[in-house]
Every structure is written in C-alpha cells, then in structure tokens.
Amino acid sequence: MNYDELKELWKKEEDAAFKGWDFSYLKNRWDDEELPWNYKDILKKYLNSDYKLLDMGTGGGEFLLTINHQYSNISVTEMWKPNFELCKQKLEPLGIEVKQAFNDSKLPFEDNTFDMIINRHESFNIKEVRRILKPNGIFVTQQVGGKNNEVLSNVLIKDFKPLYSENTLDNNLRNLEKNSFEILYSKEYFPYLRFKDIGAIVYFAKIIEWEFPNFSVENCFDKLCKLNEEINVKGYIESIEHRFIIVCRKQN
C-alpha cells in the first residue's frame, strides 16, 4: 500500500471518530493490560446492604446495575445530557434517583446524605464530596492519571503539554488528608495499551482530543508512517496508561 492509499485509509478512521465515542469499534485491534485491583470487588468490600449510595458519573448505569444494591438506596449523577436522558429512561423506573450534575462544586444533594460515594473516571470536588457524605462515610474513586498516554502523545504531538499532570495518586492523597479524610486503601499502576494497526491509533487519538490536541492524519502523517513501520516489524505500538484508586473515610 502506497502513502496516498494509507492516508486515505487513515482519514476514513478519522471520519469514523466524528460519529461518536464507541470503543467497541476497536475490538480486536488493541490489547489492554488488566489492573492489579478490581474496582467492583474493592467497593463491595466497603458497601453495606443498607447504605445510601451515590454513583458519580454513572454513564449509562451499566456497571452500577452489576453491584446488586437495593435500588431505592441508590442515587446517580451524570453530566452528559444523552447519558442523563438514558438514565432517566433506564434507571428511574427501577427506583433509582437520577440527577443531572452541571458543576463538580455544586451537586444536587443535601449535606450528609450518603453513606458511600463511588466514582470511576469522573472528576470531583473533594469539598463537595465531603459535604454530601455522612460522618464516617466512604469515598471510593478510580481515576485516569495525568500521565495517561503521555509517551504516545509526545510522539504524535509537537511540544505536547499534558493538561492534568498534577492528577497523581500522591497529590490526591495529600488533598484528601488535608480535607480530613482517612486513607483506607490506595494503589497506582501504569498498564500498557497496545495498538495493532495505525487506524486504531487514529480513531483513538481523535476521540481523546485532550490527550492529543490538534491531532489529524494530515498534521501527523509523517509520524504515523514511522509508527506504521514499527508495527510492521513489532506487530504493535505500545502506549502507557495511568490509573490509581483510593478508598477513604470522612472523619468528623
């Protein structure tokens, strides 16, 4: 395949990214390393059956429904309107309270409402989390760290500067302790993510635009061609992700 044909092929992948966020599109085109912890197992370790539970940024609620917690004791927030509407249709009929959030600093709940708050890959304001947690309430969060895909971003994007470099486990632990939380468990990990073809990288980089600012096939074509040569030799391009998890308790 010549360069013109490669460019045309990769631009089709770029166009596909404009149709929405759907990583199932990359099925069998990448491999990701498992984390050394299980988010669901960890949160269930701390979740009592009678707890009032909040899931921040629940998405479509798919994961939440696997927890098997009493629906009348669950509330969820979602900022993205299409997901919020989906939750209204899917979760409210089950008895789950659904609220749209517009600002991390102002969540639509009274003080001391929840026994436990869970948060996976959603931004949060720790003072607001503290406000709506009951005394001795539990907060569990798994986050995408500030070094996520940093190596690949530097390969593709000239003068790349990460937007969230301060988002590390240590910085979050310091902030939580400063706001009177007791740390019960924490762990950080840098799993690999391996792409099997350049089109998969193009689709991924176009969707995760904050990690690959101003990315396009046109702008990055020469770099993509070099990566393609590497794939032809090695079979994949490896990126490094960044994840951390924290379990903490609100102290009085």
N, C-alpha and C positions, 0 to 999 in steps of 0.2 A: 504494500500500500504506500503510495507516494504522499508527500507532505500536504498537497491540496486535498487529497482524499481523507487524510487524518483530520485535517482542520474541519472539513465538512461533517465528518462523523462526530467529532467532539462538540461542534456547535449544536448538533441535534440533542446531545446530552445537556448542554447548557439551556436550550429551549425547554427541555423537559422539567428543569428545576423551577421554571416560572409557573408551572401548573399546580404547585403546592408542595407541602412538606410531607413526603412519603418515603421513609427509608426502606420500606418493603421493595421499592424499586431497585435497591441494591442487593437484594437477596442473591446469595451465591457469588457475589462479586467482591466481597470483603470478608475478613475474619477478624473478630474482636476477642481479646483475652478476657476471661472471666475475672471478676473482682474476688479478692480473698475473703470477702464477707458477703452475707446475704441480707439485703436490706429488710426483706419481709420477715425473716427469722428474728432479726435483731429487734424490730419494732414490736413483734408479737411477744417477745420475752418481757417487755415492759407494759403491755396492754392488758388491763383487767377487763373483764366482761361488762362491768357496769360503768366504764369510763365514758365521759363525754369526749368525743374525738373530733378533731379538725384535720382535714387533709388540704393543705395549701397547694394551689395549682394542680388540681386533680386531673387535668386533661379531660379525657372523656369518661373518667371514672373506672376504666378497665381494671387497673391494678387494685384500686380500693375495694372492689367487689370480691376480690380473692381473699381478703382478710377475714371474712366471715364474722364481722362485728355487727351488733344489733343496729339495724338501720335507723331507728328512732334516736339513737345516741350519736349519730354521725352528722357533721356539717362539712361542707366543702366550699372552697373558693376557686374561682377561675377568672383570669383577666381577659383572655382572648374570647371575643364575643361568640364566634362559631362554636367553640367548646362549651361556653356557658349555656348557649341555647340547647346544645346536645344534652348537657347535664340536666337541664330543666325537663326535657322530654324523657330522659332515661332514668334519672336518679330520684327526682321528686315523687313520682308515683310509688316508689318503694318506701317513702317516708324519710328520705334523706334531705336535710336542709341544704339548699343550693343558694349561694350568694355570689354576685359578681363583685370582684375587687378591682379598684381603679388605682390604688396607691398603696404601696407596702407600708407606708407610715400611718394609714388610717383604714383599718379593717372593720367591717360592719358587724362588730360584736361588742357586748358589754364587757366590763372588767371581770376578771376571774371566772370566765365561762367554761374553760376546757381543762380536763384532767390531763390530756395529752394532745400535742400537735405534731403532725408528721409533715415532712416537706422533702420532696425529691426533685432536685434540679429546678427549684423555684427560688427566686430572690426573696429576701425577707429583711425586715427591720427588727432588730433584736429587742428594742424597747417596746415595740408594738406586740411582739410575741410574748414578752414578759407581762404586758398589761392584760392580755386576754387569757393567760394561763392561771389556773388556780394555784394557791400556795402549794409547793411541793409537786407541781405539775411537771410533766416530762415533755421535752422537745427533742425530736429525732430529725436530723437533716442529713441528706446525702447531696453533695454539691459537685458541680463541674468546676475544677480549679482553674486558676488564672494561667497556668502553663499548658492548657489543653491544646493539642495540635500545634504547639509553638514551633517545633522544628520544621514541620511541613509548611507552615505559614511563612517562615523565614526563607524557605527555598523558593516559594512562588511569588511572594510579595516583597518588592524592593522597599528597604527601610521600614520593615514591619515593626509596629509598636503595639504590644498587647494592650487591650482596653482594661483588663481586670487582673493585672499582675499581682495586685495586693490580695487577691482572693485565694489564700492558702489556709491550710489547717492551722498553723501556728497563729496567724493573725485572727482567725475566727475564735480560737480558744481564748486568746487574750481578751477579745471583745466580750465574749460570754462571761468570763470570770469577772471582768470589770463591771458587768451588769448583774452580778450576784447570782450566777448560775454555777452549780456544782457539776463538774465534768464526770460522767459515769463511764464513758467509753469513747475512744476516738481512734481513727486509723486513716492513713493516706496511702494512695497507690497510683502508679503510673503504668497502666496497661497498654499493650500495643494494639494498634489498629492497622491491618494490612489490606491494601487495595490490590485487586488482581488485574485491573485494567485502568487506563487513564480516564476513560469516560466516567468511571465511578468517582474518581477524584474530582473531575469537572462538576458533576452533579452535586457532590458533597460540598465543595468549596463555594458553589453558587448559592446554596441554601444557607450555609453557616457563614453569612456575609460579614459578621462582626469579627470572625477569626481570619477571614481572607478578604479584606477591604479592597474594593475596586477590581476584584478578580474578574477576568473574562478570558475566553480562549484567545481572542485577538491580542490582549495585553500580555498574556503569559505563554504564548505559543512556543517560543524557543525553549522555555523551561519545561514545558510539558513534553516536548520532543525528547529532551535529555532524560526525563523521568521514564519515558516510554522505552528508551534504550536500556535503562536499568531493569525495567520489568522483563524485557526480552531475555536478559541474562539471568536475573534472580527469580523471576516469577511473581514478584510483588513489590510494592512500595510501602514502607512502614512509617506510620505516624505514631506518636506517643500521646496518649490521653492523660488526663489528670482528674482523679476523683478523691474525695475524702468524705468521711462520715463522722458524725458527732451525736452522742446521746448525752443529754444534760438535764439537770433538775433545777427548777426555780426555787431559790432559797428565800425565806421570809426576810 
